[in-house]
Structure formats: structure tokens, C-alpha cells
Amino acid sequence: MQKAKFAMVGLGVMGQNLALNVANKGYPVAVYNRTEEKTREFLAGPAKGKAITGAYSYPELAEMLEQPRRIMMMVKAGPAVDAVIADIKPHLDPGDILIDGGNSLYEDTERRTAELEAEGLLFIGTGISGGEEGALNGPSIMPGGSREGWEALQGILTAAAAKAWDGEPCVDYMGPGGAGHYVKMVHNGIEYAIMQLIAEVYDVLSRGLGMGADELGDLFGAWNEGDLASYLMEITADIFKKQDEDTGRPLVDLILDEAKQKGTGKWTSQNAFDLGAATHTINAAVTSRIISGMKEQRLAASDLINGPQPNFSGDRETLISAAQEALYASVIIAYAQGFDLMQIASGEYHYALDMKKIAKIWRAGCIIRADLLEDIMRAFDRDQALANLLLDEHFREAVVPRQGALRYLLTHAMGMGIPVLSLSSALAYFDAFRSARLPANLTQAQRDYFGAHTYRRVDKEGSFHTDW
Ligand code: 6PG
């Protein structure tokens, strides 16, 4: 029997779809799942007639594979990954390649890389973005870890990855150790930020202007034709248009307003704090999900605490057009924060991340794919070491003229009592970044006052303490 060139361990939807994707590209795949039933169902269902064979034990799986073996794990991030590694390892040979395709924490990937490489195995931790549909038809793939492992996988991953408009595959080697999962984590941080920015604009337009879902669907659809063109805008327009089958009402209006999270956005913020990176808008998105989860408290508080009634009395069209411009400017600012974080991490962790390459492989397949990524790619082409996207000429020219729209939108949203933490954090980041002087002089004085922490002066060198 012909040996399989690739294996998938874990047949959740992502694992199934990726296995199908790889098989559809002409690579025979062997699959394994902890519960046999799932393997049988997959083989008799979606995998029927494809070059996919099932294994019911790890020795059997190892036997089915061409060497070096290429085995991808698609299991829940955390202890499940370690459990699979421990079980499968005794059946592998030096040079075999284990790939973790889940949303693992990059620090876990660092640890696993070191442990497995010490035993002669090659380990790849890879971010895979694009959801179920992407997994089947072409995700954006962000592999990191063993370069030798990447070279042995490049053909398969390139075939499986999404292709951008110019035919370029959305996969490339990100860097050593946990670099692939790190980049995916920041992708998700940016994803959280953009989703929250969109949600806040929706809130202003629906509560402030009374726009209904259908009208919003048209509006977001139209915006998706312009600068804001992106997957998240496209699906938002679709969502607004979806009607509930039972009630005939817009489905979005019937969905409970409690946002869940699996942790990647939170990890991005936590890591940004550790590295000293300012990721205002990502942090705001994480904390906005948290307060959305406090539904019971919010319900109780809404009866007790008064505020203005959202009711916009100005010119509707002006507010709508400001919302569009404001959203575009804030999305750029969110990307600026994410790329800034990756620049800092790249130095700190010696990942040598290539920002242009990252923008390039995010152009298709992933959740944050957007026309804007083409501009980001060009910005890093102009200056590989660009410290902040806002310093690039193109983005300066995009954001500076739109700041008025963002200020206008925020003034009215805040006046109406609509929470706009992410939008306002984007503006605060922009204003802080362009401020030669911030009030941190006072903070330093206070620290010195109560704790003798000392301060530096603007007019002479040295470290000073005052007996206040
Ligand atoms: C992707 C998504 C994917 C997943 C997120 C959702 O890039 O394909 O980001 O990884 O949908 O993990 O994250 P939350 O559950 O935290 O929103």
C-alpha cells in the first residue's frame, strides 16, 4: 500500500477539513482520532473516495506514514497537546516532524520545541487561521520552529494554503521556536480589536441613529467595497442580512450580548504588558468582552444608573460618513499596535520576524484578511525596520485626515452614553503617540514624592530626588 505523506491527529472540524484540503491537493493522508467512532464516521462521510486512510492506534498510524513522518496535531490547546505528544513519541523516529496546528500558547511551543528537539524530533508550531471554511479551501498558515521541518513540509503546506490575488501562497516560515504561534496570537489580538471596533460602530449606528439590521447590512456591504474591504466587514454585512427562520426577525437582534473568548486576545494583551508594548485597542477589546459577560450585573445596573438616552439629533449622513472614516482610521491604528508588538517581540525573543512576510501571508485565508494588508506590505517594503505603521507616509496620510471623523464620532457617541472603549483607545493611542510631551512628568513627581523613586530632568542629565 502507498504510504501516506501526511497525518492528522484530531478529527474535529478543523482537523477534518485540513485533512481533506491536503488530500485534495494530491497528498495521501492518514488520520487518527482518540475516539474511533469519529474516524469511522469521517472515513464513511466527508473522506469517502479521497486518499485518506484511518488508523486506530499510534503504532498503526506510524506504520502508514512515509519517512520522515509528517504528523499534524489538531487538538485543543493546552494539556491535550502534551498528552498526544507523550503517546505518539514512542512510535516515532529521529527526523520525524510533529506539527501543532492548534492555537497553542507560544511559550508552550517554546518548551515543546526544546523537549522534542533534544530527542531528535522536529517540531513545528503553526498558526492556522481561516476557520472551518479556510481549513478546507485554504487557510493562512504561520509555521515556526524547526527550519528543517519547515523545509520538509513546505510543499504540502504551500499546496494547502490560501493564495492571494497574485497567486502567492499564504504560508511562510515565521521563525524559530514559538514564532509561528506568537504571530498567530497577535493575529488574534488584532482580530479582537477589529471585531470590537466594528461592534462599537454598529452600536452607535443602531442605538444612536436607530438603524435596523437590514439597513446596516447594506451600509457595511457598501463600505466593504471601499478602503475597509475585508473579510470581517464582509461577514458583518452578511450577518446583518440573516433572518431568524422562526421569527422572521434579524437573527443578530436575537443573539445574547455576551462575547466569549478562548484566550488568544487576552494572551496578546498579557504579553504586550510583559514586553512593554502599547496595545490600547487590543486591550480595550479584551476588556469589552469581559464586561459584555457581566450580563446580570448590567441588567441590574441599567435600572439603577441613569445616563443620556442614545438619540442623535444632528445630521445622520454626517455621522454615518464619520463612522466609516473613523472605523478605517482605527483599524489602521489597531494594526499599528499589533505590528509594533511583533517588532518588540521579535527582538526580545530573537524571532527575527519579517513584518512584510507576515502582512503578505495575512492577505488571504485568515480572519483579518483585508485589502489594507497590501498597503502594510508595501510600508514594510519601503522600510523593513519601520517602528510604527503610523510613521509610514501612506498610513500617515490615511489617518491624519480621518482623525477629525474619529473625534466627531467619539464626541457624539460619548455624549449619547454609548460605550466606545476601542474606538476611543485608538484615538488615545494616536494622540499619545504624536505627543512630544505627555503628563508623565507629574506621574514621576508623584512616584518620587511618595516613594523616592527619583526622576530625570529635561534640562540636565542625571537622576534626581526631591524632599517634597
Ligand atoms: C482564526 C480564528 C480562530 C478562532 C479563534 C476565536 O484565526 O481562524 O482566530 O483561531 O476562531 O480562536 O477566538 P475566541 O474564541 O477567543 O474569540
Residues whose N, C-alpha, C, O or C-beta is under 5 A from the ligand:
A	BS01	6PG	I128 S129 G130 G131 N188 K260 Q261 K262 G263 T264 I367
